[in-house]
Amino acid sequence: MTLQINVLGAVQGVGFRPYVARLAEELGVTGMVRNSGGIVQITACASQKAMDEWIRRLSFHPPAGASILKLETKILPEQSFEGFRIVESEPGTQPEHLPVFPPDLPTCGDCLRELQDEKNRRYRYPFISCVSCGPRYSILKKLPYDRETTTMDSFQMCAPCHEEYTGSGRRRHAQTISCLDCGPQLLWKHGGEECQKEMAYQRAVSLLKSGGILALKGIGGYQFACSPYRKSAVQNLRTLKGREKKPFAVMFPSLEVIREFCALSPEEEALLQSPARPIVLLKKCREPFCTEVSGESRFLGAFLPYTPLHYMLTADCGPLVMT
């Protein structure tokens, strides 16, 4: 049998097409999948048994970050396909299909392990990502979600990245794929000085450790960062922001470090690790930082890193005021 399947929901920017292709190859389904406007459109051929199992898995076991609102099926005349392919996207002509697009996604465990692995070619690459993590909404220029419709269109893939992009691994059709050789790079600017990559990173770490304030260009805008242990740095940050007493939130390297300073319930742990990476107000076990951070409040606003660069900075500098 041959079906056309429209998948509506948050199904772009979450590795849905590679997931569909892998599942099809596993179950012997042939056909193709594409982004169409704000939805995913599939044409599939298989036996009734294989098709039923394939649709069941698509419906109830989508990839992390995806959210299926509706799955529409339509029987087509019998067709024949050679294997299963991810094909070029199309603008889409279904006005009734309201696009749903995911927010930026925090660094996944696999990318974090690669970031910290000296033998990996993306070791200490501050913009590492895959189909399961990284910027999405903030880099999108228009739908459908493809490399050329995001700000990543400025970066030409190197040969190894292109091989991963067209391969079968977890970076298959990952639109944010990049590395130290072909992707975005760190840039340090201070006065008349400019430098890039690892040297730029080391300048930032040195500034934070010496009590300075770092303006950090993140995914969705700039953040100010400084050490919560440095009274003069936090005071200067309050002056810079015109923020007299309102507490600052602190980014911690890990849950384990948060536990050294704050009481944590299972619900608070779950919130801290959720994809939104929210600031969670926690009861202090002791006063961990200079009083200028959170004043006389019994609570501390804590949150976890959500980009590779945040993980690197907090690993080297410890907790940081991040605002």
Beta strands, then each sheet from edge to edge (+ up, - down):
strand 1: 2-10
strand 2: 30-36
strand 3: 39-45
strand 4: 67-76
strand 5: 84-86
strand 6: 187-190
strand 7: 193-196
strand 8: 214-217
strand 9: 222-226
strand 10: 250-251
strand 11: 280-283
strand 12: 299-303
strand 13: 320-322
sheet 1: 4+ 1- 3+ 2- 5-
sheet 2: 6+ 7-
sheet 3: 8+ 9- 13+ 10- 12- 11+
end
